[in-house]
Structure formats: structure tokens, C-alpha cells
Amino acid sequence: MRGTLMLSALITIAACGEDGGSTNSQEVITTVTLTFTKAGSTPVTAEFDDPDGDGGDPPTVQPVELSAGMYTMTVGFENRLSSPSESITPEVMDESDVHLVLFTGTAVVGPASPTTSGPLTQSYGDMDANGLPVGLTNTVVAAAGTGTLTVTLRHLPPEEPPVKATDTLSLAKEGGLDAIGGSTDATVDFMVTVR
């Protein structure tokens, strides 16, 4: 589905367990922003925005339009229903051991995507305290083509064995999100064109 946020009710970051069994409150995500930065060029941004949350008016989705080359791609999450608006990205980073951003779709060749030919080749540029990828910062090599980039924020709570592990990306690549456990906090589609 192009430009959709796939969740029932409001988009939330699932509660994360802490010592003593307490949990963090859930957060609403209305906006996902991608920023592509290439050396010597003006950054390119694309935004998914659903200002009234799940339901109501349809979201707006800006396409990703790039020229060929190497980019640093960052992902930001925001709640614009709060006043003032609240960035959720720092919370995702603070809880990076239980969060993972995955990049799939027909436009993406990468560690979690089964696509073998697409205009974007993605690799992770950040790691959590356990040396596992997070996905808020990435390297993307863009070549001419079109397709869909699906960005999914996944909550992977600690379990025995841990849900977020060294084989999580390969499991997602082979079997999709259902193969990796956890729950989806947000998933959005961007149309991609690289010239």
C-alpha cells in the first residue's frame, strides 16, 4: 500500500521493560522523515505525515527523489499531535537494544530486504550497545531506477533467546517480519525515483 501507516489505533512505540518490571509509557508516532545527505549537495528529505493520527484524514507522503551517488540516510520519528511536537527519535536511540529500523521494498537491496535488484543499496551505520544494528543512520548507494522503500520500526523486547540477535536481519530477509518476533511500531511506504 503506497503511503500507508499499517497499525490499528494510534502508532505507538511499545512499552519497554526496565529493571524491576516497570515499563515506559507508549508514544504516538505521526511522522516519519527520511533525510538523504550526499557530500557537496543539499540534503533531500521525504516525509510521511499523518497529523491527525491513525484514521481521520489520509496521510501525506512525499516521494524520495535522488540523483545517483552515495548518501547518508537518517530516519526521524515524531509526534505532531503533542503541543509542541515531540521527537521520538531520541527515545528510539535510548532504547536501541530493543528497537530496529528495517528497510525493505522493491527499491531496496540490503540486509533485511529479499529484493536482489533495486535503485537503493542500504547498509546500517549505527549500532546498539550489543553491536547490533539500529537503523537511524544508514549508508545508501543510489543508482537509476524506481520502486518502493518500506521503512519499519520494530520493537524487539528482550527474551531468552533475545529477539534482537545477530541473525535478525537474515531471518527478516528470508521470512519477512513475522520471522523475527517482536511487534511493529510503525511502517510506511515511500515511492523512490533515482535519476
Backbone as JSON, one array per atom type, in Angstrom:
{
  "sequence": "MRGTLMLSALITIAACGEDGGSTNSQEVITTVTLTFTKAGSTPVTAEFDDPDGDGGDPPTVQPVELSAGMYTMTVGFENRLSSPSESITPEVMDESDVHLVLFTGTAVVGPASPTTSGPLTQSYGDMDANGLPVGLTNTVVAAAGTGTLTVTLRHLPPEEPPVKATDTLSLAKEGGLDAIGGSTDATVDFMVTVR",
  "N": [[0.84, -1.18, 0.0], [0.67, 2.1, -0.94], [2.18, 4.74, 0.77], [1.1, 4.3, 3.36], [0.25, 3.89, 6.79], [0.6, 1.23, 8.74], [-1.13, 0.08, 11.16], [-3.27, -0.78, 13.86], [-5.38, 1.42, 15.65], [-3.67, 4.16, 17.29], [-0.32, 4.99, 16.23], [2.24, 3.53, 17.97], [5.08, 3.42, 20.13], [6.06, 0.51, 21.47], [5.7, -0.43, 24.91], [8.59, -0.54, 26.87], [10.43, -2.8, 28.77], [11.92, -2.33, 32.0], [14.41, -2.54, 34.64], [13.12, -4.18, 37.49], [10.64, -4.56, 36.47], [9.11, -2.41, 35.59], [7.59, -0.26, 33.09], [8.07, 1.84, 30.21], [6.06, 4.63, 29.19], [3.72, 4.52, 26.42], [4.34, 5.89, 23.19], [3.14, 8.13, 20.7], [3.41, 8.04, 17.19], [3.37, 10.12, 14.53], [4.69, 10.99, 12.33], [7.18, 10.26, 9.95], [10.4, 10.85, 8.92], [12.72, 10.93, 6.3], [16.06, 11.66, 5.63], [18.37, 12.36, 3.2], [21.73, 12.68, 2.64], [24.24, 13.84, 0.62], [27.67, 14.24, -0.08], [28.66, 17.54, -0.7], [26.22, 18.33, -1.7], [22.84, 19.61, -1.42], [20.86, 18.47, 1.27], [18.31, 15.95, 0.83], [14.97, 15.56, 1.63], [12.27, 13.44, 2.63], [8.95, 12.95, 3.63], [6.62, 11.24, 5.62], [3.51, 12.01, 6.81], [0.99, 12.04, 9.15], [-1.04, 13.91, 10.45], [-3.35, 13.86, 12.07], [-3.25, 11.45, 13.28], [-3.83, 7.84, 13.31], [-6.47, 6.83, 11.23], [-9.18, 9.1, 10.37], [-8.23, 11.93, 8.41], [-6.45, 11.17, 5.35], [-2.93, 10.29, 5.25], [-0.11, 12.36, 4.25], [2.41, 11.82, 1.84], [5.63, 12.32, 0.88], [7.52, 11.82, -2.07], [10.63, 10.02, -2.54], [13.22, 11.44, -4.16], [16.08, 11.2, -5.89], [19.46, 11.79, -7.08], [21.95, 9.77, -8.71], [24.41, 8.23, -6.62], [26.32, 8.24, -3.47], [24.87, 8.27, -0.26], [24.27, 9.47, 3.09], [21.74, 8.26, 5.0], [19.3, 9.29, 7.21], [16.84, 8.56, 9.72], [13.92, 9.86, 11.13], [11.57, 10.05, 13.81], [8.43, 11.3, 14.87], [6.01, 12.92, 17.01], [3.41, 14.74, 16.2], [0.99, 15.33, 17.24], [1.21, 16.15, 19.8], [1.69, 19.16, 21.73], [4.18, 21.39, 22.34], [5.31, 19.81, 19.22], [6.79, 16.54, 19.43], [9.89, 14.95, 19.31], [10.46, 11.58, 18.72], [12.63, 10.15, 18.13], [15.02, 10.34, 19.83], [14.21, 8.69, 21.98], [13.93, 6.2, 20.73], [16.62, 5.82, 20.1], [17.73, 5.81, 22.7], [16.63, 3.47, 23.61], [17.75, 1.57, 21.99], [18.61, -1.06, 22.07], [16.34, -2.59, 21.99], [15.01, -1.86, 19.71], [14.66, -1.72, 16.16], [15.18, -0.5, 12.95], [13.96, -1.38, 9.89], [14.56, -1.85, 6.4], [12.92, -2.36, 3.51], [11.27, -3.52, 0.5], [10.61, -2.91, -3.04], [12.5, -1.15, -3.95], [14.81, -1.51, -2.52], [17.9, -2.97, -1.85], [19.35, -4.81, 0.57], [20.4, -5.69, 3.98], [18.04, -6.68, 5.24], [16.21, -6.98, 3.26], [14.59, -8.93, 0.77], [14.82, -8.26, -1.87], [16.65, -8.36, -4.87], [17.53, -6.67, -6.82], [17.51, -3.3, -7.11], [17.08, 0.31, -6.95], [18.28, 1.36, -4.63], [20.9, 0.64, -2.46], [21.3, -0.44, 0.7], [22.98, -0.06, 3.84], [23.66, -0.55, 7.33], [24.53, 2.1, 9.6], [24.77, 2.56, 12.27], [25.01, 1.25, 15.62], [23.78, -0.67, 18.41], [24.38, -1.0, 22.0], [25.1, -3.63, 22.12], [26.35, -4.18, 19.8], [24.68, -4.56, 17.65], [22.68, -3.74, 14.74], [20.87, -0.58, 14.4], [19.55, 1.43, 12.76], [18.83, 4.11, 12.55], [20.7, 5.71, 11.37], [22.19, 5.37, 8.22], [23.96, 4.05, 5.35], [23.47, 4.69, 1.97], [23.59, 3.67, -1.33], [22.77, 4.99, -4.35], [21.31, 4.22, -7.47], [20.19, 4.54, -10.87], [16.69, 4.14, -11.2], [13.42, 2.9, -10.1], [11.01, 2.35, -7.45], [9.58, 0.97, -4.4], [10.18, 2.03, -1.12], [10.06, 0.63, 1.95], [9.78, 1.5, 5.26], [10.24, 0.29, 8.42], [9.68, 0.4, 11.83], [10.61, -1.62, 14.33], [9.78, -3.2, 17.38], [11.64, -5.02, 19.56], [11.58, -6.86, 22.11], [13.56, -7.87, 25.01], [14.19, -11.3, 25.41], [14.52, -14.79, 26.18], [15.71, -17.06, 23.94], [17.29, -13.86, 23.04], [15.22, -11.52, 21.24], [16.15, -9.56, 19.44], [18.9, -10.19, 17.66], [22.02, -11.55, 16.38], [21.25, -12.8, 14.03], [18.92, -11.6, 13.2], [18.42, -9.8, 11.01], [18.98, -11.43, 8.75], [17.05, -13.4, 9.12], [14.73, -11.85, 8.78], [15.07, -11.14, 6.12], [14.83, -13.6, 4.84], [12.35, -14.62, 5.74], [10.53, -12.56, 6.19], [8.86, -10.04, 8.29], [7.38, -11.46, 10.18], [9.02, -13.53, 10.84], [10.84, -12.67, 12.7], [9.87, -12.08, 15.21], [8.74, -9.98, 17.98], [7.13, -6.72, 17.67], [5.45, -4.48, 15.41], [6.01, -1.07, 15.41], [5.71, 1.1, 13.69], [5.1, 1.42, 10.21], [5.85, 2.47, 6.99], [5.45, 3.46, 3.55], [7.44, 4.69, 0.92], [7.59, 6.15, -2.27], [10.16, 5.75, -4.62], [12.42, 7.4, -6.75], [15.26, 7.35, -8.69], [17.44, 9.24, -10.53]],
  "CA": [[0.0, 0.0, 0.0], [1.52, 3.28, -1.06], [1.97, 5.82, 1.7], [0.19, 3.94, 4.42], [0.76, 3.57, 8.11], [-0.12, 0.0, 8.98], [-1.32, -0.28, 12.55], [-4.58, -0.45, 14.38], [-5.34, 2.52, 16.61], [-2.58, 5.1, 17.06], [1.0, 4.43, 16.1], [2.87, 3.62, 19.28], [6.28, 2.67, 20.44], [5.62, -0.41, 22.52], [6.32, -0.22, 26.21], [9.84, -1.27, 27.01], [10.66, -3.2, 30.16], [13.1, -1.84, 32.7], [14.66, -3.3, 35.85], [12.02, -4.1, 38.43], [9.39, -4.84, 35.8], [8.36, -1.23, 35.17], [7.63, -0.02, 31.66], [7.96, 3.21, 29.75], [4.76, 4.89, 28.58], [3.71, 4.41, 24.97], [4.46, 7.16, 22.47], [2.44, 8.19, 19.43], [4.24, 8.45, 16.06], [2.54, 10.61, 13.42], [5.52, 11.47, 11.23], [8.46, 9.6, 9.69], [11.16, 11.69, 7.99], [13.99, 10.43, 5.78], [16.96, 12.7, 5.13], [19.46, 11.81, 2.41], [22.78, 13.69, 2.54], [25.37, 13.47, -0.24], [28.74, 15.23, 0.02], [28.64, 18.63, -1.67], [24.87, 18.57, -2.21], [21.81, 19.95, -0.45], [20.13, 17.26, 1.7], [17.0, 15.66, 0.28], [14.11, 14.98, 2.65], [10.96, 12.91, 2.26], [8.24, 12.84, 4.89], [5.29, 10.68, 5.8], [2.9, 12.78, 7.89], [-0.4, 11.75, 9.43], [-1.15, 14.84, 11.57], [-4.45, 13.56, 12.98], [-3.09, 10.08, 13.76], [-4.45, 6.76, 12.56], [-7.87, 7.17, 10.97], [-9.35, 10.51, 10.01], [-7.74, 12.31, 7.09], [-5.34, 10.34, 4.88], [-1.61, 10.9, 5.43], [0.61, 12.85, 3.07], [3.68, 11.14, 1.68], [6.49, 12.91, -0.14], [8.36, 10.81, -2.71], [12.09, 10.12, -2.45], [13.75, 11.72, -5.49], [17.53, 11.32, -5.72], [20.38, 11.54, -8.18], [22.82, 8.65, -8.39], [25.54, 8.54, -5.74], [26.32, 7.7, -2.11], [24.19, 9.14, 0.7], [23.95, 9.09, 4.45], [20.29, 8.38, 5.19], [18.86, 9.25, 8.6], [15.41, 8.38, 9.9], [13.4, 10.53, 12.32], [10.18, 9.75, 14.2], [7.91, 12.47, 15.58], [4.61, 13.0, 17.38], [2.93, 16.1, 15.98], [-0.26, 15.53, 17.95], [1.51, 16.85, 21.05], [2.0, 20.58, 21.56], [4.75, 21.38, 20.99], [5.58, 18.48, 18.68], [7.8, 15.81, 20.19], [10.71, 13.99, 18.57], [10.51, 10.26, 19.34], [13.9, 9.55, 17.74], [15.92, 10.11, 20.97], [13.74, 7.54, 22.76], [14.31, 5.01, 19.98], [18.06, 5.65, 20.28], [17.98, 5.42, 24.09], [16.18, 2.08, 23.76], [18.18, 0.94, 20.73], [18.79, -2.5, 22.24], [15.06, -3.26, 21.73], [14.4, -1.3, 18.51], [15.37, -1.92, 14.91], [14.54, 0.04, 11.76], [14.21, -2.26, 8.75], [14.33, -1.23, 5.09], [12.56, -3.38, 2.54], [10.52, -2.99, -0.64], [11.19, -3.17, -4.36], [13.6, -0.22, -4.23], [15.91, -1.67, -1.57], [18.76, -4.14, -1.7], [20.0, -4.6, 1.85], [20.48, -6.84, 4.88], [16.73, -7.21, 5.63], [15.33, -6.99, 2.09], [14.83, -10.03, -0.17], [14.98, -7.72, -3.22], [18.01, -8.57, -5.37], [17.87, -5.61, -7.76], [16.73, -2.1, -6.86], [17.9, 1.51, -7.07], [18.94, 1.73, -3.38], [21.61, -0.39, -1.71], [21.34, 0.1, 2.06], [23.71, -0.73, 4.91], [23.49, 0.14, 8.61], [25.64, 2.94, 10.02], [24.78, 2.72, 13.72], [24.89, 0.01, 16.37], [23.41, -0.53, 19.81], [25.45, -1.36, 22.94], [25.46, -5.03, 21.9], [26.96, -4.3, 18.48], [23.66, -4.92, 16.66], [22.24, -2.54, 14.02], [19.7, 0.16, 14.86], [18.89, 1.89, 11.54], [18.54, 5.55, 12.49], [21.7, 6.23, 10.44], [22.49, 4.35, 7.23], [24.6, 4.42, 4.1], [22.67, 4.26, 0.82], [24.14, 3.92, -2.66], [21.62, 5.13, -5.25], [21.52, 4.07, -8.91], [18.95, 4.84, -11.6], [15.6, 3.18, -11.1], [12.26, 3.27, -9.3], [10.47, 1.28, -6.61], [9.0, 1.34, -3.12], [11.0, 1.87, 0.08], [9.25, 0.44, 3.15], [10.54, 1.74, 6.49], [9.52, -0.32, 9.53], [10.27, 0.45, 13.16], [10.22, -2.85, 15.01], [10.1, -3.31, 18.8], [12.13, -6.39, 19.77], [11.88, -6.91, 23.54], [14.49, -8.93, 25.42], [13.64, -12.6, 25.79], [15.52, -15.87, 26.12], [16.85, -16.24, 23.49], [16.88, -12.5, 22.72], [14.55, -11.33, 19.96], [17.11, -8.86, 18.59], [20.1, -11.02, 17.73], [22.91, -11.43, 15.22], [20.63, -13.32, 12.81], [17.61, -10.97, 13.0], [18.28, -9.27, 9.65], [18.91, -12.53, 7.78], [15.73, -14.03, 9.29], [13.75, -10.97, 8.13], [15.29, -11.23, 4.67], [14.35, -14.89, 4.35], [10.98, -14.96, 6.1], [9.69, -11.4, 6.46], [8.82, -9.56, 9.66], [6.83, -12.48, 11.08], [10.08, -14.47, 11.2], [11.77, -12.12, 13.69], [9.25, -11.81, 16.5], [8.53, -8.58, 18.32], [5.93, -6.08, 17.14], [5.7, -3.32, 14.55], [5.59, 0.21, 15.96], [5.29, 1.92, 12.56], [5.6, 1.01, 8.9], [5.4, 3.41, 5.96], [5.98, 3.26, 2.2], [7.82, 5.85, 0.13], [7.93, 5.89, -3.66], [11.54, 6.15, -4.87], [12.92, 7.58, -8.12], [16.66, 7.78, -8.77], [17.76, 9.6, -11.92]],
  "C": [[0.88, 1.23, 0.0], [1.14, 4.3, 0.01], [1.0, 5.49, 2.82], [0.94, 3.69, 5.71], [-0.05, 2.37, 8.56], [-0.12, -0.35, 10.46], [-2.77, -0.03, 12.91], [-4.4, 0.57, 15.48], [-4.18, 3.44, 16.3], [-1.26, 4.37, 16.95], [1.71, 4.61, 17.44], [4.2, 2.91, 19.3], [5.9, 1.8, 21.62], [6.36, -0.15, 23.81], [7.53, -1.11, 26.35], [10.08, -1.58, 28.48], [11.93, -2.6, 30.71], [13.31, -2.73, 33.91], [13.49, -3.12, 36.8], [10.66, -4.27, 37.78], [8.59, -3.62, 35.39], [8.49, -1.05, 33.67], [7.57, 1.46, 31.37], [6.58, 3.39, 29.13], [4.87, 4.79, 27.07], [3.74, 5.8, 24.35], [3.72, 7.05, 21.14], [3.42, 8.67, 18.36], [3.31, 8.87, 14.93], [3.36, 10.87, 12.16], [6.82, 10.68, 11.16], [9.17, 10.41, 8.62], [12.46, 11.0, 7.6], [14.78, 11.62, 5.27], [18.14, 12.03, 4.46], [20.5, 12.91, 2.2], [23.92, 13.13, 1.71], [26.39, 14.59, -0.17], [28.62, 16.26, -1.09], [27.26, 18.96, -2.22], [23.92, 18.96, -1.07], [21.08, 18.67, -0.03], [18.75, 17.17, 1.08], [16.17, 15.03, 1.39], [12.81, 14.47, 2.02], [10.24, 12.6, 3.56], [6.89, 12.15, 4.71], [4.69, 11.41, 6.98], [1.41, 12.46, 7.98], [-0.8, 12.59, 10.64], [-2.31, 14.58, 12.52], [-4.39, 12.11, 13.49], [-3.81, 9.09, 12.87], [-5.95, 7.03, 12.42], [-7.98, 8.63, 10.58], [-8.87, 10.76, 8.59], [-6.59, 11.41, 6.66], [-4.0, 11.05, 5.09], [-1.11, 11.5, 4.12], [1.96, 12.17, 3.04], [4.45, 11.8, 0.57], [7.35, 11.81, -0.76], [9.84, 11.07, -2.44], [12.59, 10.29, -3.88], [15.22, 12.07, -5.36], [18.23, 11.28, -7.07], [21.28, 10.4, -7.75], [23.97, 9.11, -7.49], [25.4, 7.9, -4.37], [25.76, 8.72, -1.14], [24.31, 8.58, 2.12], [22.46, 9.32, 4.61], [19.99, 8.28, 6.68], [17.35, 9.15, 8.64], [15.0, 9.08, 11.19], [11.95, 10.18, 12.54], [9.69, 10.89, 15.09], [6.43, 12.29, 15.91], [4.17, 14.45, 17.24], [1.54, 16.33, 16.57], [-0.03, 16.24, 19.28], [1.83, 18.31, 20.74], [2.93, 21.03, 22.67], [5.01, 19.95, 20.51], [6.77, 17.86, 19.4], [8.56, 14.85, 19.29], [10.77, 12.69, 19.37], [11.86, 9.59, 19.06], [14.85, 9.36, 18.92], [15.5, 8.91, 21.83], [14.09, 6.23, 22.06], [15.81, 4.75, 20.15], [18.39, 5.21, 21.7], [17.63, 3.96, 24.33], [16.57, 1.27, 22.53], [18.39, -0.56, 20.86], [17.49, -3.27, 21.99], [14.32, -2.66, 20.53], [15.3, -1.55, 17.3], [14.54, -1.32, 13.79], [14.94, -0.85, 10.59], [13.81, -1.56, 7.46], [14.12, -2.33, 4.07], [11.83, -2.72, 1.38], [11.27, -3.19, -1.94], [12.34, -2.25, -4.7], [14.87, -0.55, -3.46], [16.59, -3.02, -1.68], [19.52, -3.91, -0.4], [19.91, -5.81, 2.75], [19.14, -7.45, 5.27], [15.79, -7.4, 4.44], [15.63, -8.17, 1.17], [15.02, -9.56, -1.61], [16.43, -7.87, -3.66], [18.46, -7.49, -6.35], [16.94, -4.43, -7.52], [17.63, -0.89, -6.89], [18.67, 1.9, -5.8], [19.62, 0.51, -2.75], [21.9, 0.17, -0.34], [22.23, -0.75, 2.97], [23.6, 0.11, 6.17], [24.74, 0.91, 8.99], [25.69, 3.16, 11.51], [24.53, 1.37, 14.39], [24.43, 0.31, 17.79], [24.58, -0.99, 20.7], [25.91, -2.8, 22.78], [26.1, -5.27, 20.53], [25.99, -4.72, 17.39], [23.12, -3.65, 16.0], [20.99, -1.92, 14.62], [18.91, 0.67, 13.66], [18.47, 3.34, 11.52], [19.51, 6.27, 11.57], [22.15, 5.09, 9.53], [23.31, 4.93, 6.1], [23.75, 3.85, 2.97], [23.42, 4.63, -0.44], [22.97, 3.88, -3.63], [22.06, 5.0, -6.7], [20.18, 4.25, -9.6], [17.92, 3.74, -11.46], [14.47, 3.71, -10.24], [11.83, 2.08, -8.44], [9.9, 1.85, -5.33], [10.0, 1.05, -2.0], [10.06, 1.77, 1.27], [10.15, 0.57, 4.37], [9.69, 1.22, 7.64], [10.31, -0.18, 10.81], [9.72, -0.74, 13.94], [10.67, -2.8, 16.47], [10.42, -4.77, 19.07], [12.52, -6.55, 21.24], [12.83, -8.04, 23.9], [13.73, -10.18, 25.87], [14.8, -13.58, 25.82], [15.06, -16.87, 25.09], [16.37, -14.84, 23.09], [16.23, -12.4, 21.35], [15.47, -10.61, 18.98], [18.45, -9.56, 18.74], [20.9, -10.87, 16.44], [22.26, -11.92, 13.93], [19.29, -12.65, 12.48], [17.42, -10.48, 11.56], [18.18, -10.38, 8.61], [17.58, -13.27, 7.9], [14.65, -13.19, 8.62], [13.86, -11.06, 6.61], [14.68, -12.51, 4.11], [12.86, -15.11, 4.6], [10.05, -13.8, 6.39], [9.65, -11.06, 7.94], [8.28, -10.59, 10.64], [7.91, -13.45, 11.56], [10.97, -13.96, 12.32], [11.14, -11.82, 15.04], [9.1, -10.32, 16.75], [7.25, -8.05, 17.71], [6.31, -4.85, 16.34], [5.14, -2.07, 15.21], [5.1, 1.15, 14.87], [5.85, 1.31, 11.29], [5.0, 1.92, 7.84], [6.11, 3.12, 4.65], [6.28, 4.6, 1.54], [8.08, 5.4, -1.31], [9.3, 6.49, -3.94], [11.78, 6.29, -6.37], [14.36, 8.06, -8.03], [16.94, 8.03, -10.25], [19.26, 9.61, -12.12]]
}
